[in-house]
Amino acid sequence: MVKIAAVGVFVLLCAVPVMAQEDFPRIQTSLGYANLNFLDYNSVDFTGAPTGAKSHHSGFANETGFNFTKNWGISNYMGVYSLGGASVFGSNVTLIRDIIGGKARLPTSRAVPYATAGIGFGYSTASLCYSYFGCGGSLAGRYGGGVDIPVNDVFALKFEVTRMGLHLQTQIGAPAAWNSGINIHTGIVITLAQ
């Protein structure tokens, strides 16, 4: 009798999570265009170090999110940007960022506005790039928000504006400092698991 009661309790405990499930996307990924207002590596001083002038840089972005509840989840943002600098560094400086953070969502029937913040790393490189010219690996962060506009159960459109920062050294002998800019990301969101 104890075995039957234990099996019955086990079956009920396994059924509780299924009964409590809400209908929301569990895993989503987005692919799209990103535009970052960041240091212009085409604008350099006599040593070849960036002057601090900023420019808009195009890139590719992918954000994958895991939603634990209807309103809370985590996301991984990966962006690749071309920062210019072919005349000084021998080839364009490429910036790669990978940032993991939290995401707070407020789903409605027509749109899903959200706020996000995270921390990760950035890596910039070129064939003749030196660490004191702002190249190499460094700490990165981002915060901001956006909106996903559902098209159907699988696809949505994404519009996001975040502030992204990178802790790097851009002058010889100077300490590393935060350099940041606005990042605009738009693309298609694909729901992988509901």
N, C-alpha and C positions, 0 to 999 in steps of 0.2 A: 504494500500500500504506500509506503514511503517513497519507493521508486516511482510509482505512478504520479504521486503528488509532485515530486521533484521534476519529473519530465513535463508535467502540466505547467508548473511555474516557469520552467525554462522556455517553453513554447510561448507563453504569454509575454515574458520579458523580451523575446526576440520579435514579437509582433508589435510591441509598443512603438519602437522607432519608425516602423513602416506606417503606422496609423498617424503619427505626428508629423510626417513629412509635409513640407510646404512645396508648392510648385514655383521654383525659381532656378535660374541657371547655376549649376554647381561649378563648371569649368568653362571659361571663355578665353578666347585669344583674339587679338586684333592685329591687323597688318595695315600699314599705311605710311603716309608722308609725314615728315616732321621738319619743322623750320626752327632753328635755334639762333637767337641773337646772342653771339658770344665773341670772344677775342678774334680779331682779324689777323691772321698770320701773313697776309699780304702787306700789312702795314707794320714795318719794322724800323728800328733805329739803326745807327751805323754799326752796332755789334751784331745785328741780325735778330735781336730780341724783339718780341712784339711790343708796340708802343702803348698798348692798352685800348686802342681804338676797337670798336665793335662793328660787326657786320652780321647780316643774316646768312646762315649756312643751311643748305638743304640736306636732308638725310632720310633714312628709312627707320621706322620704329615698329617694334612688336611688344605688345603688353599682354601677358597671360595672367589671368586672375582665378583664384580659387575662393569661392564664396561659401563660408561656413554657415551663414544664415541669410535670410532675405536682405539684411542690412549691413552685414559685416563680412569682410574677407581680407585676403592678402593679394598682392599683385607683384609681378616681376616685370619691370620696364627695361627693355634693351633698345638702344638707339645707336645708329652708326651715322656719322656726319663727316663731310669734307670741309675742313677749315681753311683751305687755301695754303699759300706759302710755297708754291712751286719754284719761284725765282730764288728764294733764299735756302730752302731746305732740300732742293734737288727733286722733290716730288711733293705733292699735296700732303698736308698734315691730316691724318684721319683720326677722329675721336670716336671711341667706343665706350658706351656707358651701360652699366648693368646695375639697376637699383631695385631693391626689394623693400616693400613697405605695406602699410595698411590701407584699407579702402573702406569708406563709409558710404553706403548707397541708400537712396530713398526712392524705390521703384514706384511708379505710377502707371496708369494704363497707356499713356502716350509717350513717356520719357523716363529715363533713369538718371537723374542728376547724382553726382558723387563728388566726394572730396578724397584726396589721396596725399600721403606723405611717406617718404622713405629715405633710406641711406644705402649706399653701395660703393662702387668704385668706377673710376673713369680711366681710360688708357688712351693716350694719344701717341702717334708714331709717324715717322717719315724716314726716308733713307738717310738723311743727314741730321736728324733731330737729336738734340741733347737735352738731358733732364733739366738743366737750368734755363732752357728756353720754353718751359711749359710742357715738355714731352715726358712720357713715361706714365707710370701708374700713380693714382692719387685717390683720395677720398672724394666721394660725390654725394649729393643729396638733391631731393626734389620735393616740392609741395605745390598744391593747387587743386584744380577741380575740372570737371567736364560734364558732359551729358552723352548718354547713349540713347539713340532714337530707334526703337524696334521697328523692323520692316516686317518680319514674321517670327516664328518660334526659333529659327536658326540664325538669322542675320539681323544686324543692327548697324546704324551709322554712328561713328564716334567723332566728337568734337571736344578737344581738351586743351586747356591752357595751364601750364605749370611754370614755376620758377625753378630753374636747375642751377646748381652750383658745383664748382670743381675746385678743390684745394690744390693749387700748384704754384711753382716758382717760375716767374716769367722774366726776371732780371738776374744777371750774374751778381752773386754776393748778397742778394736780397732774400729775406725769409719768404717761405711760401705763404700765399694769401688766398682768400676765397675770391673767385671770379664767377660771376653768375649772369644769367640772362633768361629771358622769357622763351619758352619752348611751346610751339603750337603743333599739335598732333591731330591729324584727321585720318580716318580710314574706315575699314569694315570690321565689325565684330562678329566672330563666329562662335556660336554656342556649341561646345563639344560634349557636354553632359548636362542633363537637366535633372 
